[in-house]
Amino acid sequence: MKQTTILTACILFFSMLAVSCHNSDDDVLLTNTDITQIITQDNGWKVSYYWDKDKDETNDFSGYVFYFRSTGTFEATHNGTTTSGTWQVRNSSDSSQRLVLSSGTTAKPLKDVDDDWIILEMNDNSIKLKDDNTEHLEELYFERI
């Protein structure tokens, strides 16, 4: 009787575990057109989070506003100065979608956005990006202003 109860409990536990775990294949990937429409809306974007290697460097982007254009360019404005760069969406061989940013500058902090970022999440109000470097964590989040 005791063994039957334990066996039943184990079967119930693993059944619940199997049901609660699901593959994220039901997540719909945004098309490149969707991404372009989201990122190029009139309002600007600010960096809401930037983690590089072992520290939070979000404050380095304080006061910067990014405007992404449908032409594949962006402007980053800060204290009346505008820096122009380029962006593009790329589908990677590992099935991830990438946002490729190039600021065209060697000056910090803007050179830190230069990368082919994996798009973790994107909607009308936020963009969450992550570098694929396995040696250190680097994440960049934008928030709609």
The 8 nearest C-alpha neighbors of each residue, nearest first, counted from 0:
[[1, 3, 2, 4, 5, 6, 7, 8],
 [0, 2, 4, 3, 5, 6, 7, 8],
 [3, 1, 5, 4, 0, 6, 7, 8],
 [2, 4, 6, 0, 1, 5, 7, 8],
 [3, 5, 7, 1, 2, 6, 8, 0],
 [6, 4, 8, 2, 7, 3, 9, 1],
 [5, 7, 3, 9, 8, 4, 2, 10],
 [8, 6, 4, 10, 5, 9, 3, 11],
 [7, 9, 5, 11, 6, 10, 12, 4],
 [10, 8, 12, 6, 11, 7, 5, 13],
 [9, 11, 7, 13, 12, 8, 14, 6],
 [10, 12, 8, 14, 9, 13, 7, 15],
 [13, 11, 9, 15, 14, 10, 8, 16],
 [14, 12, 16, 10, 15, 11, 17, 9],
 [15, 13, 11, 17, 16, 12, 10, 18],
 [16, 14, 18, 12, 13, 17, 19, 11],
 [15, 17, 13, 19, 14, 18, 12, 20],
 [16, 18, 14, 20, 15, 19, 13, 21],
 [17, 19, 15, 16, 20, 14, 21, 13],
 [18, 20, 16, 17, 15, 21, 14, 13],
 [21, 19, 17, 18, 16, 22, 15, 23],
 [22, 20, 19, 23, 18, 17, 24, 25],
 [21, 23, 24, 20, 25, 26, 19, 18],
 [22, 24, 25, 26, 21, 27, 20, 28],
 [25, 23, 26, 22, 27, 21, 28, 94],
 [24, 26, 23, 27, 22, 21, 28, 29],
 [27, 25, 24, 23, 28, 22, 29, 120],
 [26, 28, 25, 29, 24, 23, 30, 120],
 [29, 27, 30, 26, 96, 95, 25, 31],
 [28, 30, 33, 27, 34, 31, 32, 121],
 [29, 31, 33, 32, 34, 28, 35, 27],
 [30, 32, 34, 33, 35, 88, 29, 89],
 [31, 33, 35, 30, 34, 36, 29, 37],
 [34, 32, 30, 36, 31, 35, 29, 37],
 [33, 35, 31, 37, 32, 36, 38, 30],
 [34, 36, 32, 38, 33, 37, 39, 31],
 [37, 35, 33, 34, 39, 38, 32, 40],
 [38, 36, 34, 35, 123, 39, 40, 33],
 [37, 39, 35, 36, 40, 34, 67, 123],
 [40, 38, 67, 68, 36, 37, 35, 69],
 [39, 41, 42, 38, 37, 36, 43, 67],
 [42, 40, 39, 43, 66, 67, 38, 68],
 [43, 41, 40, 144, 143, 44, 66, 39],
 [42, 44, 66, 65, 144, 64, 143, 41],
 [43, 45, 143, 65, 144, 142, 64, 141],
 [44, 46, 64, 142, 141, 47, 65, 63],
 [45, 47, 141, 48, 140, 142, 60, 44],
 [46, 48, 141, 140, 142, 45, 57, 49],
 [49, 47, 140, 57, 46, 139, 50, 141],
 [48, 50, 57, 139, 56, 138, 55, 140],
 [51, 49, 55, 138, 137, 56, 54, 52],
 [50, 52, 137, 54, 53, 136, 55, 49],
 [53, 51, 135, 136, 137, 54, 50, 134],
 [52, 54, 51, 55, 50, 136, 135, 137],
 [55, 53, 51, 50, 52, 56, 49, 57],
 [54, 56, 50, 57, 49, 51, 53, 48],
 [57, 55, 49, 58, 59, 50, 54, 51],
 [58, 56, 49, 48, 59, 55, 60, 47],
 [57, 59, 61, 60, 56, 55, 49, 48],
 [60, 58, 57, 56, 61, 108, 107, 49],
 [61, 59, 58, 63, 57, 62, 46, 108],
 [60, 62, 58, 63, 59, 57, 46, 45],
 [61, 63, 77, 60, 64, 78, 45, 76],
 [64, 62, 77, 76, 60, 61, 45, 75],
 [63, 65, 45, 76, 75, 44, 43, 62],
 [66, 64, 75, 44, 43, 74, 45, 67],
 [67, 65, 43, 74, 73, 75, 68, 44],
 [66, 68, 73, 39, 72, 38, 65, 74],
 [69, 67, 70, 39, 72, 73, 71, 66],
 [68, 70, 71, 39, 35, 67, 72, 36],
 [71, 69, 68, 72, 67, 73, 85, 86],
 [72, 70, 86, 69, 85, 68, 87, 73],
 [73, 71, 85, 68, 84, 70, 86, 67],
 [72, 74, 67, 84, 66, 85, 68, 83],
 [73, 75, 83, 66, 82, 65, 81, 76],
 [74, 76, 65, 82, 64, 81, 63, 83],
 [77, 75, 81, 64, 63, 80, 74, 82],
 [76, 78, 63, 80, 79, 62, 81, 64],
 [79, 77, 80, 76, 62, 63, 81, 64],
 [78, 80, 77, 76, 81, 63, 75, 82],
 [81, 79, 77, 76, 78, 82, 75, 63],
 [82, 80, 76, 75, 74, 83, 77, 79],
 [81, 83, 75, 74, 76, 80, 84, 102],
 [84, 82, 74, 73, 102, 75, 81, 72],
 [83, 85, 102, 73, 103, 101, 72, 74],
 [86, 84, 72, 101, 71, 73, 100, 102],
 [87, 85, 100, 71, 99, 72, 101, 73],
 [88, 86, 99, 98, 71, 89, 100, 85],
 [87, 89, 98, 97, 99, 31, 90, 86],
 [90, 88, 97, 96, 91, 87, 98, 99],
 [89, 91, 96, 97, 95, 94, 92, 88],
 [90, 92, 95, 93, 94, 96, 89, 97],
 [91, 93, 94, 90, 95, 96, 89, 97],
 [92, 94, 91, 95, 90, 96, 97, 117],
 [95, 93, 92, 91, 90, 96, 97, 28],
 [96, 94, 91, 93, 90, 97, 117, 92],
 [95, 97, 90, 118, 117, 89, 91, 94],
 [98, 96, 117, 89, 116, 118, 88, 115],
 [97, 99, 88, 116, 115, 87, 100, 89],
 [98, 100, 115, 87, 86, 114, 116, 97],
 [101, 99, 86, 113, 114, 85, 112, 98],
 [100, 102, 113, 85, 84, 103, 86, 99],
 [103, 101, 84, 104, 113, 110, 109, 83],
 [102, 104, 84, 101, 105, 83, 110, 85],
 [105, 103, 102, 106, 110, 109, 82, 101],
 [104, 106, 110, 107, 103, 109, 102, 108],
 [107, 105, 104, 110, 109, 108, 111, 103],
 [108, 106, 109, 110, 111, 105, 104, 59],
 [107, 109, 111, 110, 59, 106, 60, 112],
 [110, 108, 107, 111, 112, 106, 102, 104],
 [109, 111, 105, 107, 112, 113, 108, 106],
 [110, 112, 109, 113, 108, 107, 114, 106],
 [113, 111, 110, 109, 114, 100, 102, 101],
 [114, 112, 101, 100, 110, 111, 102, 115],
 [115, 113, 100, 116, 99, 112, 101, 130],
 [114, 116, 99, 98, 97, 100, 117, 130],
 [117, 115, 130, 98, 97, 129, 128, 114],
 [116, 118, 97, 129, 128, 96, 119, 130],
 [119, 117, 128, 97, 120, 96, 116, 127],
 [120, 118, 127, 128, 117, 129, 121, 126],
 [121, 119, 127, 118, 126, 122, 128, 125],
 [122, 120, 126, 125, 127, 119, 118, 123],
 [121, 123, 124, 125, 126, 37, 120, 34],
 [124, 122, 37, 125, 121, 143, 38, 126],
 [125, 123, 143, 122, 142, 126, 121, 144],
 [126, 124, 142, 122, 141, 121, 143, 123],
 [125, 127, 121, 141, 140, 120, 128, 122],
 [128, 126, 140, 120, 119, 118, 139, 121],
 [129, 127, 118, 139, 119, 117, 116, 138],
 [130, 128, 138, 117, 116, 137, 139, 131],
 [129, 131, 116, 137, 132, 117, 138, 128],
 [130, 132, 133, 129, 117, 116, 137, 136],
 [133, 131, 130, 134, 135, 136, 137, 129],
 [132, 134, 135, 131, 136, 130, 137, 52],
 [135, 133, 132, 136, 52, 131, 137, 130],
 [136, 134, 52, 133, 132, 137, 53, 51],
 [135, 137, 52, 51, 138, 132, 134, 133],
 [136, 138, 51, 50, 130, 52, 129, 135],
 [139, 137, 129, 50, 49, 128, 130, 136],
 [138, 140, 49, 128, 48, 127, 129, 50],
 [141, 139, 127, 48, 47, 126, 46, 128],
 [142, 140, 46, 126, 47, 45, 125, 44],
 [141, 143, 125, 45, 44, 47, 124, 46],
 [144, 142, 44, 124, 125, 43, 45, 141],
 [143, 44, 43, 42, 142, 45, 124, 64]]
